[in-house]
Structure formats: C-alpha cells, structure tokens
C-alpha cells in the first residue's frame, strides 16, 4: 500500500511538472509567417520570372533562367502543383503546428530566432524534405502528399513518411542536426548517441507526438524494438560493435533502410535504424539520471552520456 501511494505521488508530481512547463510554453508569443513560394512561382507568367527572382533571391543563386522557365511550363510539374494545392490550399493548420513547435523551441532555446516558413515544390529529393536554416524553414510540399500518392515511386520504407504529420518531426531533425556538434569518434556508439540526441529533442519539442511519429516508424515497429531491446543490446555487446568504426555498421543500423542487418532470421521483422532507436533509449536514460538542460545535452560528448546514462535495456 505504501509503495502504491509513493508511486501515485510521483506520478502526480510528474504531471504537475509537465503541466507547469506546458503552461509556460503556452505563454510564449510566437506568430510564424508563411510564404507560399510554390504558389507564387507556378502562378507567375514566364515573362514575369524576374519578379519572383527579386522577391526570393536566395532560391536563385545562378543566372540561368532556362531551368526555372522549363519547370514553370512542364506539364508534370504543373500537375504536382495542382496536387499540392488540393492538399494544402489551407495551410493554416500546419502554420498553427509551427507556432506550437516554435513555442517549445523558444522555451528550450531562448536565443533562437523565430524563422519564416517558405513552402516550395522541390525536386522530389527526400533527403531535403524540410530544411531549417537560421531564420528560414523551407518545406518541400511535394513530399508530404500522403504515402499512397500516385506520384511516389519510392520504396515503402521511404514514402511511409511522406505524410503531413511528418513535417514537424522533419523540421526538428534539421534543427537539432545543426545544433549537435559533429562527433570526432566514428564508432557505432557515438553515432547511436548522436541520433539519440535529436530523437530526445523531439520528446521535448513535440510532446504530443507518439514515439512512432518521432522515429518515422509504424506502431508495430516501435513495439518490435521495445520487445527486442534486450536482445539487440546483447547482440551489440557480444559482437563487440559499440566501439567499432566499421562503416558497414552505419548502413546496417543507423541510416534509413527497409530493415536492420543482424544477418539473422529476425532481419525481415526488424525496422531499419534500430541503432538510432537504442541511442534514443540511452539518451533518455542519461537525462533521467542527470540534471542537464536540452541545450546542454546536445553539447555533451557521447562517451560521457554513455558512461553516465546507467542504461539497462528492458527485459
């Protein structure tokens, strides 16, 4: 009975703390401005291209207009634009999500400038879906039309995240990658913790998102990781992988892939990037056991995080 009361008190204390933070976040004034470059571009006549170039000079580093003029006229790109307009004719719900996100960013990183959001139709480059650059966030809307859209001829594990709900997680990834110092050690554990830092940032900056949404997984893939956490950790330890600098480990366990490569029967059931997921759990454990702010966390080196994390996988 006593133990139950203690646990209950801790639960309510945690809830009160969270509520306190969220109340303070809510009071932060943020009003994100959105500019629809995609709309301005495709609704401009070719002879008026110079007007767009003047307004959005940062998108036109060179003097060759032919590429832009061709894109204006190309039927397939005009069709892409029509599809984007169908889905995002009203961008206000997304803008409100940006407001919510950057209230959290200002809370945890007070010196951060509130950026302007510019929407574009890019070149279907899934490595540049959302880019955060100081005072500007660029969102390529052609890659957020829904995973089943007819335009997408990508593997399922890539197009799974071509959803509106992934815009904010992608922006946070870009933001944190810019704020995490590069790791000097190229070993696996350093890479795992590097990825774990940006995933932990999503815990605080996107508190209403699920772990699956933060990771870009299906709910089933999250469940698989949770059920196999102890097994995966033992595999890394027994095969002495944590301090290995073998570049193949990056492709096997860190970068996006249809599945991770243990070279065992479990491979086909596993999601890609399980090393990043375990890095996330290590960072979560570190933050639970150390009094460190989010901005400080991003600067702490992987060795210190690992040693002070007291990480133990769930059995």
VOTIVO-624654 format. One record per residue (C-alpha): residue in one letter; y, z, x. Coordinates in nm, 4 decimals, m for minus. Each point is the difference from the previous one (the first is absolute). Layout:
REM VOTIVO-624654
<"a", <Y, Z, X>>
...
END
This chain:
REM VOTIVO-624654
<"x", <0.0000, 0.0000, 0.0000>>
<"x", <0.2412, 0.0949, 0.2786>>
<"x", <m0.0709, m0.3262, 0.1818>>
<"x", <0.0648, m0.1953, m0.3212>>
<"x", <0.3394, 0.1690, m0.0445>>
<"x", <0.0981, m0.0752, 0.3621>>
<"x", <m0.0969, m0.3656, m0.0355>>
<"x", <0.1924, m0.0220, m0.3275>>
<"x", <0.3104, 0.1537, 0.1591>>
<"x", <m0.0183, m0.2416, 0.2922>>
<"x", <m0.0353, m0.2895, m0.2441>>
<"x", <0.3124, 0.0979, m0.1939>>
<"x", <0.1890, 0.0697, 0.3232>>
<"x", <m0.0857, m0.3525, 0.1167>>
<"x", <0.1105, m0.1452, m0.3340>>
<"x", <0.3288, 0.1943, 0.0125>>
<"x", <0.0663, m0.1237, 0.3539>>
<"x", <m0.0726, m0.3570, m0.0980>>
<"x", <0.2209, 0.0313, m0.3058>>
<"x", <0.2801, 0.1420, 0.2165>>
<"x", <m0.0194, m0.2972, 0.2372>>
<"x", <m0.0133, m0.2519, m0.2839>>
<"x", <0.2976, 0.1645, m0.1704>>
<"x", <0.2018, m0.0300, 0.3203>>
<"x", <m0.1116, m0.3606, 0.0412>>
<"x", <0.1060, m0.0775, m0.3560>>
<"x", <0.3548, 0.1175, 0.0748>>
<"x", <0.0500, m0.2442, 0.2889>>
<"x", <0.2322, m0.2839, m0.1086>>
<"x", <m0.1583, m0.3399, 0.0672>>
<"x", <0.0907, m0.3303, m0.1613>>
<"x", <m0.1901, m0.2871, 0.1586>>
<"x", <0.1674, m0.3405, m0.0143>>
<"x", <m0.2283, m0.3000, m0.0493>>
<"x", <0.0871, m0.3591, 0.0832>>
<"x", <m0.2278, m0.2760, m0.1276>>
<"x", <0.0160, m0.2506, 0.2843>>
<"x", <m0.3048, m0.1735, m0.1498>>
<"x", <0.1907, m0.0673, m0.3228>>
<"x", <0.3230, m0.1012, 0.1740>>
<"x", <m0.1852, m0.2378, 0.2323>>
<"x", <m0.2084, m0.1862, m0.2570>>
<"x", <0.2838, m0.0231, m0.2503>>
<"x", <0.2399, m0.1498, 0.2543>>
<"x", <0.0448, m0.3773, 0.0243>>
<"x", <m0.0997, m0.1498, 0.3366>>
<"x", <0.3580, m0.1129, 0.0638>>
<"x", <0.1132, 0.3622, m0.0348>>
<"x", <m0.2444, 0.1420, 0.2534>>
<"x", <0.2923, 0.0875, 0.2276>>
<"x", <0.1132, 0.2612, m0.2545>>
<"x", <m0.3348, 0.1789, 0.0202>>
<"x", <0.0052, m0.0213, 0.3793>>
<"x", <0.3403, 0.1627, 0.0086>>
<"x", <m0.1009, 0.2845, m0.2320>>
<"x", <m0.3394, 0.0638, 0.1620>>
<"x", <0.0653, m0.1021, 0.3592>>
<"x", <m0.2726, 0.2355, 0.1317>>
<"x", <m0.2645, m0.2242, m0.1623>>
<"x", <0.1335, m0.3118, 0.1755>>
<"x", <m0.0133, 0.0551, 0.3770>>
<"x", <m0.0207, m0.3724, 0.0844>>
<"x", <0.1945, m0.3106, m0.0989>>
<"x", <m0.2877, m0.2054, m0.1398>>
<"x", <0.0545, m0.0288, m0.3756>>
<"x", <m0.2865, m0.2414, m0.0609>>
<"x", <m0.2651, 0.2740, m0.0303>>
<"x", <0.2083, 0.1838, m0.2594>>
<"x", <0.0894, m0.3154, m0.1924>>
<"x", <m0.3666, m0.0974, m0.0108>>
<"x", <m0.0944, 0.3426, m0.1346>>
<"x", <0.2674, m0.0295, m0.2690>>
<"x", <m0.1479, m0.3282, m0.1230>>
<"x", <m0.3734, 0.0516, 0.0619>>
<"x", <m0.1802, 0.0173, m0.3408>>
<"x", <m0.2487, 0.2659, 0.1141>>
<"x", <0.2764, 0.2341, 0.1172>>
<"x", <0.1939, m0.0554, m0.3196>>
<"x", <m0.3162, 0.0944, m0.1888>>
<"x", <m0.0308, 0.3141, 0.2121>>
<"x", <0.3582, 0.0834, m0.0901>>
<"x", <m0.0722, m0.0451, m0.3717>>
<"x", <m0.2981, 0.2355, 0.0267>>
<"x", <0.2098, 0.2592, 0.1840>>
<"x", <0.2657, m0.0266, m0.2689>>
<"x", <m0.2584, 0.0516, m0.2717>>
<"x", <m0.1191, 0.3228, 0.1572>>
<"x", <0.3295, 0.1310, 0.1385>>
<"x", <0.2632, m0.1293, m0.2419>>
<"x", <0.0851, 0.3683, m0.0451>>
<"x", <m0.0035, 0.1704, 0.3395>>
<"x", <0.1471, 0.3261, m0.1297>>
<"x", <m0.3328, 0.1933, m0.0142>>
<"x", <m0.0609, m0.0825, 0.3673>>
<"x", <0.3580, 0.0892, 0.0905>>
<"x", <m0.0498, 0.3398, m0.1637>>
<"x", <m0.3106, 0.0497, 0.2132>>
<"x", <0.2086, m0.0823, 0.3067>>
<"x", <0.2515, 0.2639, m0.1098>>
<"x", <m0.2792, 0.2561, m0.0299>>
<"x", <m0.1438, m0.0958, 0.3392>>
<"x", <0.3304, 0.0186, 0.1841>>
<"x", <0.0885, 0.3333, m0.1532>>
<"x", <m0.3106, 0.1260, 0.1769>>
<"x", <0.0901, m0.1891, 0.3182>>
<"x", <0.3472, 0.1614, 0.0012>>
<"x", <m0.1545, 0.3426, m0.0573>>
<"x", <m0.2381, m0.0259, 0.2950>>
<"x", <0.2201, m0.2246, 0.2199>>
<"x", <0.3612, 0.0967, m0.0890>>
<"x", <0.1581, m0.2329, 0.2579>>
<"x", <m0.1688, m0.3094, m0.1417>>
<"x", <0.2329, m0.2631, m0.1457>>
<"x", <m0.0681, m0.1029, m0.3577>>
<"x", <m0.0988, m0.3649, 0.0328>>
<"x", <0.0728, m0.2992, m0.2162>>
<"x", <m0.3083, m0.1685, m0.1476>>
<"x", <m0.0196, m0.3778, 0.0187>>
<"x", <m0.2794, m0.1870, m0.1773>>
<"x", <m0.1233, m0.3278, 0.1444>>
<"x", <m0.2723, m0.2578, m0.0396>>
<"x", <m0.1432, m0.0255, 0.3485>>
<"x", <m0.2847, m0.2012, 0.1467>>
<"x", <m0.2985, 0.1875, m0.1453>>
<"x", <m0.0192, 0.2050, 0.3221>>
<"x", <m0.1920, 0.3117, m0.1031>>
<"x", <0.0979, 0.1695, 0.3277>>
<"x", <0.3630, m0.0025, m0.1150>>
<"x", <m0.0175, 0.1022, m0.3651>>
<"x", <0.2708, 0.2657, 0.0239>>
<"x", <0.2192, 0.0544, 0.3048>>
<"x", <0.2282, 0.2980, 0.0537>>
<"x", <0.2740, m0.0613, 0.2572>>
<"x", <0.2708, 0.2678, 0.0198>>
<"x", <0.2387, m0.0954, m0.2821>>
<"x", <m0.2212, m0.2632, m0.1587>>
<"x", <m0.3328, m0.0123, m0.1805>>
<"x", <m0.1401, m0.3497, m0.0510>>
<"x", <m0.2711, m0.0419, m0.2639>>
<"x", <m0.1994, m0.3255, m0.0214>>
<"x", <m0.0689, m0.0150, m0.3721>>
<"x", <m0.2444, m0.2901, 0.0207>>
<"x", <m0.2494, 0.2519, 0.1397>>
<"x", <0.0271, 0.2450, m0.2900>>
<"x", <m0.1021, m0.2174, m0.2949>>
<"x", <m0.3330, 0.1753, m0.0626>>
<"x", <m0.3254, m0.0283, 0.1925>>
<"x", <m0.1518, m0.2514, m0.2429>>
<"x", <0.2880, m0.2459, 0.0075>>
<"x", <m0.0987, m0.3659, 0.0310>>
<"x", <0.2132, m0.0482, 0.3139>>
<"x", <m0.2050, 0.2354, 0.2132>>
<"x", <m0.2783, m0.1414, 0.2119>>
<"x", <m0.0319, 0.3066, 0.2195>>
<"x", <m0.3074, 0.2199, 0.0484>>
<"x", <m0.0358, 0.2694, m0.2654>>
<"x", <0.0721, 0.2874, 0.2392>>
<"x", <0.3420, m0.1552, 0.0748>>
<"x", <0.1084, m0.1162, m0.3441>>
<"x", <m0.1141, 0.3273, m0.1588>>
<"x", <0.3392, 0.1440, 0.1015>>
<"x", <0.2116, m0.2876, m0.1303>>
<"x", <0.1117, 0.2259, m0.2844>>
<"x", <0.3412, 0.1281, m0.1056>>
<"x", <m0.1292, 0.3552, 0.0517>>
<"x", <m0.0376, m0.0738, 0.3726>>
<"x", <0.3676, m0.0783, 0.0628>>
<"x", <0.0970, 0.3627, 0.0710>>
<"x", <m0.3035, 0.0807, 0.2209>>
<"x", <0.0724, m0.3169, 0.1992>>
<"x", <0.3661, 0.0991, 0.0436>>
<"x", <m0.1014, 0.3484, 0.1177>>
<"x", <m0.2438, m0.1531, 0.2502>>
<"x", <0.2769, m0.2177, 0.1425>>
<"x", <0.2418, 0.2953, 0.0100>>
<"x", <m0.2398, 0.2353, 0.1763>>
<"x", <m0.1306, m0.2565, 0.2487>>
<"x", <0.3604, m0.0390, 0.1154>>
<"x", <0.0376, 0.3769, 0.0399>>
<"x", <m0.3283, 0.0871, 0.1715>>
<"x", <0.0174, m0.0321, 0.3800>>
<"x", <m0.2540, m0.2399, 0.1484>>
<"x", <m0.3085, 0.1778, 0.1284>>
<"x", <m0.0428, m0.0303, 0.3811>>
<"x", <m0.3731, 0.0645, m0.0233>>
<"x", <m0.1953, m0.2878, m0.1493>>
<"x", <m0.3034, 0.2094, m0.0851>>
<"x", <m0.1436, 0.0149, m0.3491>>
<"x", <0.1186, 0.3507, m0.0881>>
<"x", <0.3616, m0.0926, 0.0846>>
<"x", <m0.0211, m0.3014, m0.2285>>
<"x", <m0.1592, 0.2064, m0.2761>>
<"x", <0.2771, 0.2600, 0.0144>>
<"x", <0.2726, m0.2655, 0.0191>>
<"x", <m0.1297, m0.1423, m0.3271>>
<"x", <m0.0511, 0.3506, m0.1367>>
<"x", <0.3682, 0.0804, 0.0519>>
<"x", <0.1214, m0.2878, m0.2152>>
<"x", <m0.2550, 0.0829, m0.2683>>
<"x", <0.1082, 0.3648, 0.0006>>
<"x", <0.3605, m0.1159, m0.0411>>
<"x", <m0.1119, m0.1578, m0.3275>>
<"x", <m0.1270, 0.3402, m0.1141>>
<"x", <0.3580, 0.1293, 0.0107>>
<"x", <0.2025, m0.3134, m0.0723>>
<"x", <m0.2244, m0.1231, m0.2831>>
<"x", <m0.1275, 0.3241, m0.1559>>
<"x", <m0.0919, m0.1644, m0.3310>>
<"x", <m0.2243, m0.2621, 0.1579>>
<"x", <m0.3760, 0.0419, 0.0296>>
<"x", <m0.1813, 0.0040, 0.3330>>
<"x", <m0.1496, m0.3369, m0.0923>>
<"x", <0.3459, m0.1505, m0.0533>>
<"x", <0.1327, 0.1489, 0.3244>>
<"x", <m0.2953, m0.1364, 0.1954>>
<"x", <m0.0287, m0.3308, m0.1834>>
<"x", <m0.3564, 0.0872, m0.1044>>
<"x", <m0.1840, m0.0061, m0.3287>>
<"x", <m0.0767, 0.3464, m0.1465>>
<"x", <m0.3642, m0.0671, 0.0880>>
<"x", <0.0881, m0.0595, 0.3656>>
<"x", <0.1885, 0.3302, 0.0175>>
<"x", <m0.3021, 0.1732, m0.1523>>
<"x", <m0.2280, m0.1660, 0.2586>>
<"x", <0.2165, 0.1317, 0.2853>>
<"x", <0.0071, 0.3504, m0.1450>>
<"x", <m0.3785, 0.0051, m0.0461>>
<"x", <m0.0663, m0.1385, 0.3494>>
<"x", <0.2751, 0.1770, 0.1968>>
<"x", <m0.2378, 0.2304, 0.1869>>
<"x", <m0.2430, m0.2836, 0.0746>>
<"x", <0.2756, m0.2258, 0.1366>>
<"x", <0.1442, 0.2759, 0.2173>>
<"x", <m0.3398, 0.0776, 0.1516>>
<"x", <m0.0469, m0.3711, 0.0680>>
<"x", <0.3276, m0.0154, 0.1977>>
<"x", <m0.0880, 0.3150, 0.1948>>
<"x", <m0.3623, m0.0870, 0.0753>>
<"x", <0.0965, m0.3483, 0.1212>>
<"x", <0.2883, 0.1407, 0.2111>>
<"x", <0.2521, m0.2310, m0.1641>>
<"x", <0.3059, 0.2234, m0.0394>>
<"x", <0.1293, m0.0484, 0.3541>>
<"x", <m0.1330, m0.3513, 0.0450>>
<"x", <0.2542, m0.2782, 0.0585>>
<"x", <m0.2393, m0.2756, m0.1046>>
<"x", <0.2233, m0.2432, m0.1988>>
<"x", <m0.2924, m0.0853, m0.2277>>
<"x", <0.0294, 0.3455, m0.1548>>
<"x", <0.3402, m0.0960, m0.1396>>
<"x", <m0.1451, m0.2914, m0.1953>>
<"x", <m0.3037, 0.2035, m0.1002>>
<"x", <0.1822, 0.3044, m0.1376>>
<"x", <0.3815, m0.0345, m0.0078>>
<"x", <0.1254, m0.3406, m0.1164>>
<"x", <m0.0494, m0.1378, m0.3529>>
<"x", <m0.3486, m0.1416, m0.0491>>
<"x", <m0.2498, m0.0488, m0.2837>>
<"x", <m0.2071, 0.2867, 0.1415>>
<"x", <m0.0236, 0.2204, 0.3094>>
<"x", <m0.2509, m0.0835, 0.2696>>
<"x", <m0.2312, 0.2869, 0.0818>>
<"x", <m0.2759, m0.2596, 0.0528>>
<"x", <m0.2113, 0.1968, m0.2463>>
<"x", <m0.1272, m0.0454, m0.3534>>
<"x", <0.3077, 0.1769, m0.1375>>
<"x", <0.2348, m0.2773, 0.1176>>
<"x", <m0.0058, m0.2004, m0.3229>>
<"x", <0.0845, 0.3109, m0.2026>>
<"x", <0.2808, 0.1146, 0.2270>>
<"x", <0.3651, m0.1041, m0.0377>>
<"x", <0.1982, m0.1306, 0.2954>>
<"x", <0.2362, 0.2270, 0.1950>>
<"x", <m0.2108, 0.3156, m0.0245>>
<"x", <0.1398, 0.1073, 0.3386>>
<"x", <0.3483, 0.0024, m0.1527>>
<"x", <m0.1287, 0.2043, m0.2948>>
<"x", <m0.1526, 0.2624, 0.2327>>
<"x", <0.3216, 0.0029, 0.2034>>
<"x", <0.1760, 0.0854, m0.3255>>
<"x", <m0.2296, 0.2968, m0.0576>>
<"x", <0.0629, 0.1221, 0.3561>>
<"x", <0.3769, m0.0180, m0.0518>>
<"x", <m0.0307, 0.1754, m0.3358>>
<"x", <m0.1941, 0.2783, 0.1698>>
<"x", <0.2614, 0.0223, 0.2769>>
<"x", <0.2831, 0.0312, m0.2521>>
<"x", <m0.1904, 0.2647, m0.1930>>
<"x", <m0.0390, 0.2109, 0.3154>>
<"x", <0.3375, m0.0584, 0.1667>>
<"x", <0.3584, 0.0501, m0.1161>>
<"x", <0.1406, m0.3439, 0.0782>>
<"x", <0.2393, m0.2231, m0.1952>>
<"x", <m0.0914, m0.3576, m0.0852>>
<"x", <0.2558, m0.1436, 0.2434>>
<"x", <m0.1353, 0.2280, 0.2766>>
<"x", <m0.3580, m0.0987, m0.0821>>
<"x", <0.0726, m0.3651, 0.0708>>
<"x", <0.1054, 0.0922, 0.3560>>
<"x", <m0.2922, 0.2312, 0.0876>>
<"x", <m0.2534, m0.1682, 0.2285>>
<"x", <m0.3532, m0.0680, m0.1192>>
<"x", <m0.1617, 0.2371, 0.2507>>
<"x", <0.1985, 0.2985, m0.1244>>
<"x", <m0.0616, m0.0874, m0.3639>>
<"x", <m0.3737, m0.0322, 0.0553>>
<"x", <m0.0281, 0.3243, 0.1986>>
<"x", <0.2077, 0.2051, m0.2453>>
<"x", <m0.1333, m0.1552, m0.3179>>
<"x", <m0.3127, 0.2185, m0.0226>>
<"x", <m0.1475, m0.2993, m0.1751>>
<"x", <m0.3438, 0.0470, m0.1530>>
<"x", <m0.1393, m0.2715, m0.2259>>
<"x", <m0.1134, 0.1036, m0.3444>>
<"x", <m0.3788, 0.0237, m0.0237>>
END
